[in-house]
Amino acid sequence: MPCLLKIDVEGFETEVIHGAGTLLHNQYLKAILIEMNGLAPRYGYDENLVHEKIVQYGFTPHTYDFDT
């Protein structure tokens, strides 16, 4: 089982999170690196719901700016 999950799907994060329930419940998964770039609404998704779902799985959100 992976300990890190990287998600970079250009607006389709909702679909990935929805389909990854078993993995997200796994005790070995320690971190999710997810790029949220504002494209989700273009495809009918809400990035806030992605955030809420990840928190429901017990993860604590953090942000970072790779330039700094």
mmJSON file of the N, C-alpha and C atoms, coordinates in Angstrom:
{"data_MODEL":{"atom_site":{
"group_PDB":["ATOM","ATOM","ATOM","ATOM","ATOM","ATOM","ATOM","ATOM","ATOM","ATOM","ATOM","ATOM","ATOM","ATOM","ATOM","ATOM","ATOM","ATOM","ATOM","ATOM","ATOM","ATOM","ATOM","ATOM","ATOM","ATOM","ATOM","ATOM","ATOM","ATOM","ATOM","ATOM","ATOM","ATOM","ATOM","ATOM","ATOM","ATOM","ATOM","ATOM","ATOM","ATOM","ATOM","ATOM","ATOM","ATOM","ATOM","ATOM","ATOM","ATOM","ATOM","ATOM","ATOM","ATOM","ATOM","ATOM","ATOM","ATOM","ATOM","ATOM","ATOM","ATOM","ATOM","ATOM","ATOM","ATOM","ATOM","ATOM","ATOM","ATOM","ATOM","ATOM","ATOM","ATOM","ATOM","ATOM","ATOM","ATOM","ATOM","ATOM","ATOM","ATOM","ATOM","ATOM","ATOM","ATOM","ATOM","ATOM","ATOM","ATOM","ATOM","ATOM","ATOM","ATOM","ATOM","ATOM","ATOM","ATOM","ATOM","ATOM","ATOM","ATOM","ATOM","ATOM","ATOM","ATOM","ATOM","ATOM","ATOM","ATOM","ATOM","ATOM","ATOM","ATOM","ATOM","ATOM","ATOM","ATOM","ATOM","ATOM","ATOM","ATOM","ATOM","ATOM","ATOM","ATOM","ATOM","ATOM","ATOM","ATOM","ATOM","ATOM","ATOM","ATOM","ATOM","ATOM","ATOM","ATOM","ATOM","ATOM","ATOM","ATOM","ATOM","ATOM","ATOM","ATOM","ATOM","ATOM","ATOM","ATOM","ATOM","ATOM","ATOM","ATOM","ATOM","ATOM","ATOM","ATOM","ATOM","ATOM","ATOM","ATOM","ATOM","ATOM","ATOM","ATOM","ATOM","ATOM","ATOM","ATOM","ATOM","ATOM","ATOM","ATOM","ATOM","ATOM","ATOM","ATOM","ATOM","ATOM","ATOM","ATOM","ATOM","ATOM","ATOM","ATOM","ATOM","ATOM","ATOM","ATOM","ATOM","ATOM","ATOM","ATOM","ATOM","ATOM","ATOM","ATOM","ATOM","ATOM","ATOM","ATOM","ATOM","ATOM"],
"id":[1,2,3,4,5,6,7,8,9,10,11,12,13,14,15,16,17,18,19,20,21,22,23,24,25,26,27,28,29,30,31,32,33,34,35,36,37,38,39,40,41,42,43,44,45,46,47,48,49,50,51,52,53,54,55,56,57,58,59,60,61,62,63,64,65,66,67,68,69,70,71,72,73,74,75,76,77,78,79,80,81,82,83,84,85,86,87,88,89,90,91,92,93,94,95,96,97,98,99,100,101,102,103,104,105,106,107,108,109,110,111,112,113,114,115,116,117,118,119,120,121,122,123,124,125,126,127,128,129,130,131,132,133,134,135,136,137,138,139,140,141,142,143,144,145,146,147,148,149,150,151,152,153,154,155,156,157,158,159,160,161,162,163,164,165,166,167,168,169,170,171,172,173,174,175,176,177,178,179,180,181,182,183,184,185,186,187,188,189,190,191,192,193,194,195,196,197,198,199,200,201,202,203,204],
"type_symbol":["N","C","C","N","C","C","N","C","C","N","C","C","N","C","C","N","C","C","N","C","C","N","C","C","N","C","C","N","C","C","N","C","C","N","C","C","N","C","C","N","C","C","N","C","C","N","C","C","N","C","C","N","C","C","N","C","C","N","C","C","N","C","C","N","C","C","N","C","C","N","C","C","N","C","C","N","C","C","N","C","C","N","C","C","N","C","C","N","C","C","N","C","C","N","C","C","N","C","C","N","C","C","N","C","C","N","C","C","N","C","C","N","C","C","N","C","C","N","C","C","N","C","C","N","C","C","N","C","C","N","C","C","N","C","C","N","C","C","N","C","C","N","C","C","N","C","C","N","C","C","N","C","C","N","C","C","N","C","C","N","C","C","N","C","C","N","C","C","N","C","C","N","C","C","N","C","C","N","C","C","N","C","C","N","C","C","N","C","C","N","C","C","N","C","C","N","C","C","N","C","C","N","C","C"],
"label_atom_id":["N","CA","C","N","CA","C","N","CA","C","N","CA","C","N","CA","C","N","CA","C","N","CA","C","N","CA","C","N","CA","C","N","CA","C","N","CA","C","N","CA","C","N","CA","C","N","CA","C","N","CA","C","N","CA","C","N","CA","C","N","CA","C","N","CA","C","N","CA","C","N","CA","C","N","CA","C","N","CA","C","N","CA","C","N","CA","C","N","CA","C","N","CA","C","N","CA","C","N","CA","C","N","CA","C","N","CA","C","N","CA","C","N","CA","C","N","CA","C","N","CA","C","N","CA","C","N","CA","C","N","CA","C","N","CA","C","N","CA","C","N","CA","C","N","CA","C","N","CA","C","N","CA","C","N","CA","C","N","CA","C","N","CA","C","N","CA","C","N","CA","C","N","CA","C","N","CA","C","N","CA","C","N","CA","C","N","CA","C","N","CA","C","N","CA","C","N","CA","C","N","CA","C","N","CA","C","N","CA","C","N","CA","C","N","CA","C","N","CA","C","N","CA","C","N","CA","C","N","CA","C","N","CA","C","N","CA","C"],
"label_alt_id":[null,null,null,null,null,null,null,null,null,null,null,null,null,null,null,null,null,null,null,null,null,null,null,null,null,null,null,null,null,null,null,null,null,null,null,null,null,null,null,null,null,null,null,null,null,null,null,null,null,null,null,null,null,null,null,null,null,null,null,null,null,null,null,null,null,null,null,null,null,null,null,null,null,null,null,null,null,null,null,null,null,null,null,null,null,null,null,null,null,null,null,null,null,null,null,null,null,null,null,null,null,null,null,null,null,null,null,null,null,null,null,null,null,null,null,null,null,null,null,null,null,null,null,null,null,null,null,null,null,null,null,null,null,null,null,null,null,null,null,null,null,null,null,null,null,null,null,null,null,null,null,null,null,null,null,null,null,null,null,null,null,null,null,null,null,null,null,null,null,null,null,null,null,null,null,null,null,null,null,null,null,null,null,null,null,null,null,null,null,null,null,null,null,null,null,null,null,null,null,null,null,null,null,null],
"label_comp_id":["MET","MET","MET","PRO","PRO","PRO","CYS","CYS","CYS","LEU","LEU","LEU","LEU","LEU","LEU","LYS","LYS","LYS","ILE","ILE","ILE","ASP","ASP","ASP","VAL","VAL","VAL","GLU","GLU","GLU","GLY","GLY","GLY","PHE","PHE","PHE","GLU","GLU","GLU","THR","THR","THR","GLU","GLU","GLU","VAL","VAL","VAL","ILE","ILE","ILE","HIS","HIS","HIS","GLY","GLY","GLY","ALA","ALA","ALA","GLY","GLY","GLY","THR","THR","THR","LEU","LEU","LEU","LEU","LEU","LEU","HIS","HIS","HIS","ASN","ASN","ASN","GLN","GLN","GLN","TYR","TYR","TYR","LEU","LEU","LEU","LYS","LYS","LYS","ALA","ALA","ALA","ILE","ILE","ILE","LEU","LEU","LEU","ILE","ILE","ILE","GLU","GLU","GLU","MET","MET","MET","ASN","ASN","ASN","GLY","GLY","GLY","LEU","LEU","LEU","ALA","ALA","ALA","PRO","PRO","PRO","ARG","ARG","ARG","TYR","TYR","TYR","GLY","GLY","GLY","TYR","TYR","TYR","ASP","ASP","ASP","GLU","GLU","GLU","ASN","ASN","ASN","LEU","LEU","LEU","VAL","VAL","VAL","HIS","HIS","HIS","GLU","GLU","GLU","LYS","LYS","LYS","ILE","ILE","ILE","VAL","VAL","VAL","GLN","GLN","GLN","TYR","TYR","TYR","GLY","GLY","GLY","PHE","PHE","PHE","THR","THR","THR","PRO","PRO","PRO","HIS","HIS","HIS","THR","THR","THR","TYR","TYR","TYR","ASP","ASP","ASP","PHE","PHE","PHE","ASP","ASP","ASP","THR","THR","THR"],
"label_asym_id":["A","A","A","A","A","A","A","A","A","A","A","A","A","A","A","A","A","A","A","A","A","A","A","A","A","A","A","A","A","A","A","A","A","A","A","A","A","A","A","A","A","A","A","A","A","A","A","A","A","A","A","A","A","A","A","A","A","A","A","A","A","A","A","A","A","A","A","A","A","A","A","A","A","A","A","A","A","A","A","A","A","A","A","A","A","A","A","A","A","A","A","A","A","A","A","A","A","A","A","A","A","A","A","A","A","A","A","A","A","A","A","A","A","A","A","A","A","A","A","A","A","A","A","A","A","A","A","A","A","A","A","A","A","A","A","A","A","A","A","A","A","A","A","A","A","A","A","A","A","A","A","A","A","A","A","A","A","A","A","A","A","A","A","A","A","A","A","A","A","A","A","A","A","A","A","A","A","A","A","A","A","A","A","A","A","A","A","A","A","A","A","A","A","A","A","A","A","A","A","A","A","A","A","A"],
"label_entity_id":["1","1","1","1","1","1","1","1","1","1","1","1","1","1","1","1","1","1","1","1","1","1","1","1","1","1","1","1","1","1","1","1","1","1","1","1","1","1","1","1","1","1","1","1","1","1","1","1","1","1","1","1","1","1","1","1","1","1","1","1","1","1","1","1","1","1","1","1","1","1","1","1","1","1","1","1","1","1","1","1","1","1","1","1","1","1","1","1","1","1","1","1","1","1","1","1","1","1","1","1","1","1","1","1","1","1","1","1","1","1","1","1","1","1","1","1","1","1","1","1","1","1","1","1","1","1","1","1","1","1","1","1","1","1","1","1","1","1","1","1","1","1","1","1","1","1","1","1","1","1","1","1","1","1","1","1","1","1","1","1","1","1","1","1","1","1","1","1","1","1","1","1","1","1","1","1","1","1","1","1","1","1","1","1","1","1","1","1","1","1","1","1","1","1","1","1","1","1","1","1","1","1","1","1"],
"label_seq_id":[1,1,1,2,2,2,3,3,3,4,4,4,5,5,5,6,6,6,7,7,7,8,8,8,9,9,9,10,10,10,11,11,11,12,12,12,13,13,13,14,14,14,15,15,15,16,16,16,17,17,17,18,18,18,19,19,19,20,20,20,21,21,21,22,22,22,23,23,23,24,24,24,25,25,25,26,26,26,27,27,27,28,28,28,29,29,29,30,30,30,31,31,31,32,32,32,33,33,33,34,34,34,35,35,35,36,36,36,37,37,37,38,38,38,39,39,39,40,40,40,41,41,41,42,42,42,43,43,43,44,44,44,45,45,45,46,46,46,47,47,47,48,48,48,49,49,49,50,50,50,51,51,51,52,52,52,53,53,53,54,54,54,55,55,55,56,56,56,57,57,57,58,58,58,59,59,59,60,60,60,61,61,61,62,62,62,63,63,63,64,64,64,65,65,65,66,66,66,67,67,67,68,68,68],
"pdbx_PDB_ins_code":[null,null,null,null,null,null,null,null,null,null,null,null,null,null,null,null,null,null,null,null,null,null,null,null,null,null,null,null,null,null,null,null,null,null,null,null,null,null,null,null,null,null,null,null,null,null,null,null,null,null,null,null,null,null,null,null,null,null,null,null,null,null,null,null,null,null,null,null,null,null,null,null,null,null,null,null,null,null,null,null,null,null,null,null,null,null,null,null,null,null,null,null,null,null,null,null,null,null,null,null,null,null,null,null,null,null,null,null,null,null,null,null,null,null,null,null,null,null,null,null,null,null,null,null,null,null,null,null,null,null,null,null,null,null,null,null,null,null,null,null,null,null,null,null,null,null,null,null,null,null,null,null,null,null,null,null,null,null,null,null,null,null,null,null,null,null,null,null,null,null,null,null,null,null,null,null,null,null,null,null,null,null,null,null,null,null,null,null,null,null,null,null,null,null,null,null,null,null,null,null,null,null,null,null],
"Cartn_x":[0.826,0.0,0.876,0.453,1.23,1.072,2.07,1.993,1.753,1.895,1.673,0.854,-0.152,-0.984,-0.859,-0.458,-0.365,-1.496,-2.275,-3.401,-3.197,-3.093,-2.956,-3.772,-5.055,-5.962,-6.753,-6.262,-6.777,-8.293,-8.839,-10.251,-11.116,-10.58,-11.369,-11.037,-10.606,-10.25,-11.428,-12.626,-13.821,-13.959,-13.75,-13.866,-12.807,-11.607,-10.531,-10.836,-11.214,-11.532,-12.715,-13.711,-14.891,-14.51,-13.586,-13.205,-12.109,-11.538,-10.386,-10.734,-11.977,-12.407,-11.627,-11.403,-10.67,-9.251,-8.586,-7.23,-7.202,-8.151,-8.167,-8.452,-9.083,-9.324,-8.141,-7.178,-6.06,-5.123,-4.77,-3.915,-2.502,-2.06,-0.712,-0.591,-1.703,-1.678,-1.518,-0.395,-0.066,-0.276,-0.238,-0.342,-0.929,-1.614,-2.143,-1.613,-0.978,-0.542,-1.506,-2.311,-3.339,-3.243,-3.189,-3.126,-4.544,-4.954,-6.266,-6.009,-6.319,-5.965,-7.157,-8.345,-9.511,-10.259,-9.894,-10.57,-11.827,-12.006,-13.141,-14.496,-14.779,-16.083,-16.358,-15.323,-15.485,-16.145,-15.924,-16.465,-17.634,-18.149,-19.311,-19.0,-17.758,-17.371,-17.06,-17.114,-16.859,-15.61,-14.564,-13.314,-13.491,-14.448,-14.709,-15.188,-15.961,-16.428,-15.278,-14.306,-13.11,-12.381,-12.217,-11.562,-12.298,-13.617,-14.414,-14.284,-14.298,-14.207,-12.854,-11.793,-10.459,-10.382,-10.961,-10.992,-11.795,-12.889,-13.697,-12.894,-11.926,-11.072,-9.983,-9.938,-8.996,-7.708,-7.626,-6.427,-6.559,-5.438,-5.391,-4.838,-5.602,-5.124,-4.031,-3.115,-2.051,-1.895,-1.415,-1.125,0.359,0.861,2.241,2.367,3.352,3.681,5.08,5.167,6.469,7.482,7.053,7.988,8.666,8.052,8.62,9.065],
"Cartn_y":[-1.185,0.0,1.257,2.26,3.502,4.306,5.113,5.998,7.441,7.717,9.044,8.913,9.76,9.789,11.173,11.238,12.509,12.565,13.64,13.815,15.114,14.997,16.157,15.841,16.156,15.722,16.871,18.091,19.259,19.443,19.424,19.71,18.508,17.308,16.096,15.447,16.244,15.737,15.033,15.544,14.945,13.485,13.2,11.828,10.918,11.42,10.616,10.316,11.336,11.151,10.204,10.351,9.476,8.008,7.774,6.401,5.814,6.613,6.151,5.878,5.632,5.449,4.403,3.254,2.183,2.632,3.246,3.73,4.822,5.743,6.852,6.401,5.265,4.704,3.904,3.604,2.749,3.459,2.783,3.366,3.676,3.053,3.285,4.583,5.098,6.354,7.494,8.183,9.238,10.641,10.787,12.126,12.071,13.153,13.336,14.674,14.653,15.877,16.096,17.146,17.385,18.823,18.954,20.283,20.732,21.819,22.41,23.728,23.784,24.957,25.755,25.496,26.28,25.786,24.633,24.129,23.307,22.872,21.999,22.587,23.854,24.402,24.31,24.347,24.23,22.904,21.886,20.551,20.192,21.197,20.974,20.476,20.618,20.161,21.339,21.096,22.126,21.74,22.549,22.243,22.226,22.979,22.96,21.593,20.914,19.572,18.573,18.738,17.893,18.085,19.327,19.658,18.996,19.156,18.581,17.063,16.428,14.967,14.481,15.159,14.775,14.926,15.981,16.177,15.066,14.635,13.547,12.25,12.07,10.888,11.028,12.165,12.341,13.068,13.597,14.329,15.797,16.421,17.832,18.62,19.57,20.313,21.315,21.451,22.439,23.006,24.21,24.779,25.111,25.182,25.6,26.312,27.136,27.835,27.378,26.629,26.07,27.144,28.359,29.44,29.996,29.794,30.343,29.22],
"Cartn_z":[0.0,0.0,0.0,-0.734,-0.765,0.522,0.826,1.985,1.543,0.233,-0.322,-1.6,-1.739,-2.94,-3.558,-4.823,-5.537,-6.553,-6.505,-7.42,-8.192,-9.506,-10.386,-11.636,-11.586,-12.644,-13.279,-13.109,-13.821,-13.744,-12.524,-12.327,-12.035,-12.151,-11.907,-10.564,-9.602,-8.274,-7.596,-7.795,-7.192,-7.6,-8.867,-9.358,-8.733,-8.598,-8.007,-6.546,-5.788,-4.372,-4.214,-5.066,-5.0,-5.236,-6.145,-6.477,-5.6,-4.718,-3.927,-2.466,-2.161,-0.777,-0.005,-0.61,0.072,0.399,-0.546,-0.321,0.736,0.696,1.643,3.075,3.229,4.561,5.086,4.232,4.615,5.582,6.652,7.693,7.215,6.136,5.633,4.838,4.334,3.595,4.588,4.505,5.463,4.902,3.58,3.002,1.601,1.246,-0.094,-0.595,-1.729,-2.381,-3.533,-3.441,-4.448,-4.943,-6.242,-6.856,-7.185,-6.563,-6.827,-7.546,-8.829,-9.61,-10.124,-9.566,-9.949,-11.173,-11.726,-12.917,-12.626,-11.402,-11.068,-11.474,-11.209,-11.601,-13.108,-13.899,-15.356,-15.736,-14.918,-15.185,-14.27,-13.548,-12.7,-11.306,-10.857,-9.528,-8.622,-7.339,-6.331,-5.547,-5.637,-4.931,-3.422,-2.907,-1.462,-1.002,-1.835,-1.473,-1.456,-2.339,-2.324,-1.003,-0.628,0.646,1.814,1.859,2.953,2.997,1.844,1.792,2.323,1.947,2.421,3.939,4.471,5.925,6.594,5.97,6.525,6.636,5.768,5.837,6.887,7.576,8.681,8.329,7.135,6.738,7.123,7.438,7.807,6.631,6.117,4.941,5.271,4.339,4.396,2.996,2.9,1.589,1.521,0.331,0.146,-1.191,-1.28,-2.521,-2.913,-3.993,-4.358,-4.736,-5.018,-5.336,-4.092,-2.942,-1.716,-0.807],
"occupancy":[1.0,1.0,1.0,1.0,1.0,1.0,1.0,1.0,1.0,1.0,1.0,1.0,1.0,1.0,1.0,1.0,1.0,1.0,1.0,1.0,1.0,1.0,1.0,1.0,1.0,1.0,1.0,1.0,1.0,1.0,1.0,1.0,1.0,1.0,1.0,1.0,1.0,1.0,1.0,1.0,1.0,1.0,1.0,1.0,1.0,1.0,1.0,1.0,1.0,1.0,1.0,1.0,1.0,1.0,1.0,1.0,1.0,1.0,1.0,1.0,1.0,1.0,1.0,1.0,1.0,1.0,1.0,1.0,1.0,1.0,1.0,1.0,1.0,1.0,1.0,1.0,1.0,1.0,1.0,1.0,1.0,1.0,1.0,1.0,1.0,1.0,1.0,1.0,1.0,1.0,1.0,1.0,1.0,1.0,1.0,1.0,1.0,1.0,1.0,1.0,1.0,1.0,1.0,1.0,1.0,1.0,1.0,1.0,1.0,1.0,1.0,1.0,1.0,1.0,1.0,1.0,1.0,1.0,1.0,1.0,1.0,1.0,1.0,1.0,1.0,1.0,1.0,1.0,1.0,1.0,1.0,1.0,1.0,1.0,1.0,1.0,1.0,1.0,1.0,1.0,1.0,1.0,1.0,1.0,1.0,1.0,1.0,1.0,1.0,1.0,1.0,1.0,1.0,1.0,1.0,1.0,1.0,1.0,1.0,1.0,1.0,1.0,1.0,1.0,1.0,1.0,1.0,1.0,1.0,1.0,1.0,1.0,1.0,1.0,1.0,1.0,1.0,1.0,1.0,1.0,1.0,1.0,1.0,1.0,1.0,1.0,1.0,1.0,1.0,1.0,1.0,1.0,1.0,1.0,1.0,1.0,1.0,1.0,1.0,1.0,1.0,1.0,1.0,1.0],
"B_iso_or_equiv":[0.0,0.0,0.0,0.0,0.0,0.0,0.0,0.0,0.0,0.0,0.0,0.0,0.0,0.0,0.0,0.0,0.0,0.0,0.0,0.0,0.0,0.0,0.0,0.0,0.0,0.0,0.0,0.0,0.0,0.0,0.0,0.0,0.0,0.0,0.0,0.0,0.0,0.0,0.0,0.0,0.0,0.0,0.0,0.0,0.0,0.0,0.0,0.0,0.0,0.0,0.0,0.0,0.0,0.0,0.0,0.0,0.0,0.0,0.0,0.0,0.0,0.0,0.0,0.0,0.0,0.0,0.0,0.0,0.0,0.0,0.0,0.0,0.0,0.0,0.0,0.0,0.0,0.0,0.0,0.0,0.0,0.0,0.0,0.0,0.0,0.0,0.0,0.0,0.0,0.0,0.0,0.0,0.0,0.0,0.0,0.0,0.0,0.0,0.0,0.0,0.0,0.0,0.0,0.0,0.0,0.0,0.0,0.0,0.0,0.0,0.0,0.0,0.0,0.0,0.0,0.0,0.0,0.0,0.0,0.0,0.0,0.0,0.0,0.0,0.0,0.0,0.0,0.0,0.0,0.0,0.0,0.0,0.0,0.0,0.0,0.0,0.0,0.0,0.0,0.0,0.0,0.0,0.0,0.0,0.0,0.0,0.0,0.0,0.0,0.0,0.0,0.0,0.0,0.0,0.0,0.0,0.0,0.0,0.0,0.0,0.0,0.0,0.0,0.0,0.0,0.0,0.0,0.0,0.0,0.0,0.0,0.0,0.0,0.0,0.0,0.0,0.0,0.0,0.0,0.0,0.0,0.0,0.0,0.0,0.0,0.0,0.0,0.0,0.0,0.0,0.0,0.0,0.0,0.0,0.0,0.0,0.0,0.0,0.0,0.0,0.0,0.0,0.0,0.0],
"pdbx_formal_charge":[null,null,null,null,null,null,null,null,null,null,null,null,null,null,null,null,null,null,null,null,null,null,null,null,null,null,null,null,null,null,null,null,null,null,null,null,null,null,null,null,null,null,null,null,null,null,null,null,null,null,null,null,null,null,null,null,null,null,null,null,null,null,null,null,null,null,null,null,null,null,null,null,null,null,null,null,null,null,null,null,null,null,null,null,null,null,null,null,null,null,null,null,null,null,null,null,null,null,null,null,null,null,null,null,null,null,null,null,null,null,null,null,null,null,null,null,null,null,null,null,null,null,null,null,null,null,null,null,null,null,null,null,null,null,null,null,null,null,null,null,null,null,null,null,null,null,null,null,null,null,null,null,null,null,null,null,null,null,null,null,null,null,null,null,null,null,null,null,null,null,null,null,null,null,null,null,null,null,null,null,null,null,null,null,null,null,null,null,null,null,null,null,null,null,null,null,null,null,null,null,null,null,null,null],
"auth_seq_id":[1,1,1,2,2,2,3,3,3,4,4,4,5,5,5,6,6,6,7,7,7,8,8,8,9,9,9,10,10,10,11,11,11,12,12,12,13,13,13,14,14,14,15,15,15,16,16,16,17,17,17,18,18,18,19,19,19,20,20,20,21,21,21,22,22,22,23,23,23,24,24,24,25,25,25,26,26,26,27,27,27,28,28,28,29,29,29,30,30,30,31,31,31,32,32,32,33,33,33,34,34,34,35,35,35,36,36,36,37,37,37,38,38,38,39,39,39,40,40,40,41,41,41,42,42,42,43,43,43,44,44,44,45,45,45,46,46,46,47,47,47,48,48,48,49,49,49,50,50,50,51,51,51,52,52,52,53,53,53,54,54,54,55,55,55,56,56,56,57,57,57,58,58,58,59,59,59,60,60,60,61,61,61,62,62,62,63,63,63,64,64,64,65,65,65,66,66,66,67,67,67,68,68,68],
"auth_comp_id":["MET","MET","MET","PRO","PRO","PRO","CYS","CYS","CYS","LEU","LEU","LEU","LEU","LEU","LEU","LYS","LYS","LYS","ILE","ILE","ILE","ASP","ASP","ASP","VAL","VAL","VAL","GLU","GLU","GLU","GLY","GLY","GLY","PHE","PHE","PHE","GLU","GLU","GLU","THR","THR","THR","GLU","GLU","GLU","VAL","VAL","VAL","ILE","ILE","ILE","HIS","HIS","HIS","GLY","GLY","GLY","ALA","ALA","ALA","GLY","GLY","GLY","THR","THR","THR","LEU","LEU","LEU","LEU","LEU","LEU","HIS","HIS","HIS","ASN","ASN","ASN","GLN","GLN","GLN","TYR","TYR","TYR","LEU","LEU","LEU","LYS","LYS","LYS","ALA","ALA","ALA","ILE","ILE","ILE","LEU","LEU","LEU","ILE","ILE","ILE","GLU","GLU","GLU","MET","MET","MET","ASN","ASN","ASN","GLY","GLY","GLY","LEU","LEU","LEU","ALA","ALA","ALA","PRO","PRO","PRO","ARG","ARG","ARG","TYR","TYR","TYR","GLY","GLY","GLY","TYR","TYR","TYR","ASP","ASP","ASP","GLU","GLU","GLU","ASN","ASN","ASN","LEU","LEU","LEU","VAL","VAL","VAL","HIS","HIS","HIS","GLU","GLU","GLU","LYS","LYS","LYS","ILE","ILE","ILE","VAL","VAL","VAL","GLN","GLN","GLN","TYR","TYR","TYR","GLY","GLY","GLY","PHE","PHE","PHE","THR","THR","THR","PRO","PRO","PRO","HIS","HIS","HIS","THR","THR","THR","TYR","TYR","TYR","ASP","ASP","ASP","PHE","PHE","PHE","ASP","ASP","ASP","THR","THR","THR"],
"auth_asym_id":["A","A","A","A","A","A","A","A","A","A","A","A","A","A","A","A","A","A","A","A","A","A","A","A","A","A","A","A","A","A","A","A","A","A","A","A","A","A","A","A","A","A","A","A","A","A","A","A","A","A","A","A","A","A","A","A","A","A","A","A","A","A","A","A","A","A","A","A","A","A","A","A","A","A","A","A","A","A","A","A","A","A","A","A","A","A","A","A","A","A","A","A","A","A","A","A","A","A","A","A","A","A","A","A","A","A","A","A","A","A","A","A","A","A","A","A","A","A","A","A","A","A","A","A","A","A","A","A","A","A","A","A","A","A","A","A","A","A","A","A","A","A","A","A","A","A","A","A","A","A","A","A","A","A","A","A","A","A","A","A","A","A","A","A","A","A","A","A","A","A","A","A","A","A","A","A","A","A","A","A","A","A","A","A","A","A","A","A","A","A","A","A","A","A","A","A","A","A","A","A","A","A","A","A"],
"auth_atom_id":["N","CA","C","N","CA","C","N","CA","C","N","CA","C","N","CA","C","N","CA","C","N","CA","C","N","CA","C","N","CA","C","N","CA","C","N","CA","C","N","CA","C","N","CA","C","N","CA","C","N","CA","C","N","CA","C","N","CA","C","N","CA","C","N","CA","C","N","CA","C","N","CA","C","N","CA","C","N","CA","C","N","CA","C","N","CA","C","N","CA","C","N","CA","C","N","CA","C","N","CA","C","N","CA","C","N","CA","C","N","CA","C","N","CA","C","N","CA","C","N","CA","C","N","CA","C","N","CA","C","N","CA","C","N","CA","C","N","CA","C","N","CA","C","N","CA","C","N","CA","C","N","CA","C","N","CA","C","N","CA","C","N","CA","C","N","CA","C","N","CA","C","N","CA","C","N","CA","C","N","CA","C","N","CA","C","N","CA","C","N","CA","C","N","CA","C","N","CA","C","N","CA","C","N","CA","C","N","CA","C","N","CA","C","N","CA","C","N","CA","C","N","CA","C","N","CA","C","N","CA","C","N","CA","C","N","CA","C"],
"pdbx_PDB_model_num":[1,1,1,1,1,1,1,1,1,1,1,1,1,1,1,1,1,1,1,1,1,1,1,1,1,1,1,1,1,1,1,1,1,1,1,1,1,1,1,1,1,1,1,1,1,1,1,1,1,1,1,1,1,1,1,1,1,1,1,1,1,1,1,1,1,1,1,1,1,1,1,1,1,1,1,1,1,1,1,1,1,1,1,1,1,1,1,1,1,1,1,1,1,1,1,1,1,1,1,1,1,1,1,1,1,1,1,1,1,1,1,1,1,1,1,1,1,1,1,1,1,1,1,1,1,1,1,1,1,1,1,1,1,1,1,1,1,1,1,1,1,1,1,1,1,1,1,1,1,1,1,1,1,1,1,1,1,1,1,1,1,1,1,1,1,1,1,1,1,1,1,1,1,1,1,1,1,1,1,1,1,1,1,1,1,1,1,1,1,1,1,1,1,1,1,1,1,1,1,1,1,1,1,1]
}}}
